[in-house]
């Protein structure tokens, strides 16, 4: 079992501070942190300038003689804590980081990249080369897109286009196609909606055509145009609950003797 080598020295340093600084201040009252720090600084200078009996030199003398010559200048910029994460470029040439979408050059479609995020910036690297940099945004579900990252035609890249998504949606029904068109219309650039469109249409792998059509109809009525919104409708069966509510309302409105009708009030 290993044992710490400098533990005694560290404890001795703490003991010196307790004896020569804290003990001397224990009966004084301070009315601000700045005032306390000023008193501590004065006593700390005295402690560092005091010769040590077993060496004959003060801590300040040893620092100037041994430590200062070995010190290097501080970096010009302050250290920034960074988070690294692997990501994959989606069909809309954006990567996701903390629920925000950042663009990269469209030529990197479907490539694996690395994200370096600090408090202020988000950088994307491909094969150890930085290919994009954006201000760090906290807006969930939004896009940070640089124009130079877009394909030159701004309509087609690889096999994906807005028209292809609509044709795919039409195979499920008119409500699905109308919803996909509405999702595309929510973005300034249609490419920014490709991820949501693909996610919505991929629900067909789990749900049948009739169910997806019913959900899209419900979403259009309630103006829900996001992937998460559609998922919420499906998982919580909101469309079915809405049908039950409307059926109940219709039953309550069936004609009978107790309903006078609008002509009664003329």
N, C-alpha and C positions, 0 to 999 in steps of 0.2 A: 504494500500500500504506500502510495506517495504521500509526502508531507510537505506543506507549504514552507518555502524557504524564507520569505520576507514577512511572515505574519507578525513576528515580534517587533520588527521595525515599524510596521504600520500601526500596531497598537501603541508603540512608544510615541509616535507622532501625535496620535489622538490624545494620549495622556498629557503631552506637553501643552497642547492647545487648551485642554481642560484646566490645567494648573495656571498657565501664564496669561490666559485670555478670559475664559468663561468665569473662572473663580474671581478674578479681579473686577468683573462687571456684574457679579450676582446681586449686589446691593444697589445698583443704579437703576433708574427708571428712564425709559426712552419712549418718545411719543411719535416716532416714525421709523420706518425701516431704514431710510437713508441715514438718520441720526445714529442708529445702532451700527450700521455698516461703517460709518466714519470712525466710531470708537474702536470697532474691531480692527480696522485697517491700521490705526495708530499703534495698538498693542502688537499686531502682527509684525509691523516693521521693527519694533523693539525686540521681539522674539528672534526674528531672522538676523538681526544685527548683533545679538548676544553671543559671545564666544562660547563654544562648547568645551567643557573641562577636559574631556578625554582626547580631543583633537587639537585644541588651542586655536581653532578658527571658527568663525561664525558660519551659519548656513548661507548667508549672502555671499561671503567670500568664496566658499566652495562652489556656489552656483556660477559666479563670474569666472572662476578659474577652470571649472570642468564642464559645466553644462552649456553655458552661453556659446562658447566657440563651436559646439557641435550642432547647435540649432540651425534649422533652415527657415527661409522666409515662409510665411503662411501663403496658401494658394490665393490668387487674386479674387476668386469667387468663393462664396461660402458653400460648404458641402450641402447638397440637396439629397434627401432620402428618395430613392427610386424603387418602384415596383416593376419587376419583369414578368411578362406573361406571354405565353405562346398563343397565337390566334391564326385563324384561316380567313383568307379573303373571300367574301361571298360574291354571289352573282351580280351584286350592285356595286362592286369594287370598293366596299367598305368593310372594316373590321369592327367588332364590338368590344368595347371596354367599359365596364361599369355601367352597362345599359345605355351607353351613348355610342354613336356610330361615326367613325373617322375614315375619310377617304384615303386611298392609296392609288398609285398609277394603275390604270385599268389593265395594263399588260400583265399585272400580277394576279389576275383572276384565278381563284382556286389554289393559290400558293400558300404555304405556311410561312408566317412571319413572326417576329418577336416585337412585343410592345414594351417600351420603357416609359413609365409614367412617373412624373414628379408632381408636386403640388400645383405647378404652373403650366407644364407642357406634357404632351403625349407624343412620343417619337416612335416611328415604325421602322424596323430594320429587316432587310432581306439579304441573306448571305453576308452578314456583318457590315452591310452598307446601309446608311440611313436613307430611306426612300420617301419619308413624309414626316412632317412635324405640324402639330396643331396646338392651340391653346387648350388646356385641360378644361373640359366642360362638365358641369354637374347636371345638365338638363337630360333627364331620362327620356329615351325614345326619340331624341332629336338627332340631326345629322350635322356634322362638320365636313363640308365638301369644298375642295379646291378645284377651280375650273380646269387647271392644267392636268388634273388627274382623270378628267372625263375623256371618253373616246372622241375622235375627231368628228364623227358623224353625229354624236350625241343621241343616236337612235338605236343602233345595233352594235352589239359586240358579242362575239362568239355566236351562240344560237338563241340568245334571249332578246326579247323585245316586248313592248307593251302589247302589241297586237297578238303576240303568241300567247300571252297570259289570258287575254280576252277569249281567244279561240279555245284555249284549254277550258276556261270557265264555261263557255257555251255548251260544252259537252255535258255539263251537269244540269244546266237549266238557265232560263232567262234571269232569275233572281241572282244566281251566282255570278253570271256575267255582269249584271248591273252593279253588284257590290264590288267586284274587282275593278270596274271602271271608276267607281267612286273612290276606292282606295288609291288608285293611280292619280286621281284628280286632287288628292289632299296634299301632294308634294309639288314643290316648285319644279323639280326634275323627276320625271317618271321613274328613272333608275333607282331613286331613293326608296321607292315603294315595292321594288321587286322582291325583297326579302319577305315582306308581309304577305304579298300575293302568293308567293310560293308556299309559305306556311299555311295559309288559309286553304289553298287548293289541295295540299297534302293531307288535309283532314279526311279526304275521300278514301285514304288507305284504311281508315278506322271506321268511318261512318258511311252509310249507303247514300245514293244520289238524292233520294227523297228527303232524308234528314238534313243533308247539307243545304238543299234548296229551301227547306223550311227555316233553317237558321239564318240563311242569307236574307230571306224575306223579313224575318223579325229584325235583323240588324239594319236593314234599309229603313224600316218604319221608325226605329229608335235612333237612327243616325250613328250607328256603331261602325267605324271604319278602320279598326286596328286588329292585328292578329290576336293580341291578348283579350280584346273585347269579344271576338268570335269564340275564342277558347272558353271564356267565362260562360257564354251562352250555352255552349255544348255541354260543358261539365256540370253546370247547374240546371240544365234542361229548362232554361227560361222561356224558350219558344213554346214548349209543351204547356207550361204553366199559363202562358198568355192565351193559348187556345182554350184551355179549361175556363179561364176567366171570361173570355168572350162568349163561350157557350152558355155559361151561367147567366150572363147579362141578357143574352137572347131569350133564355127561358123565362127570365123575370119580366120581360117586356111582351110576352104573348098576350093577345087581346082577351079581356074578360070583363065582367059587369062592373067591376070596381074602378076600371080605368075610364075616366070621362072623356079624354081626348081634347085636342086643342080647340075644336068647334064649340065646346061647352063654354069657353071663356070669351067668346065673341060678343 
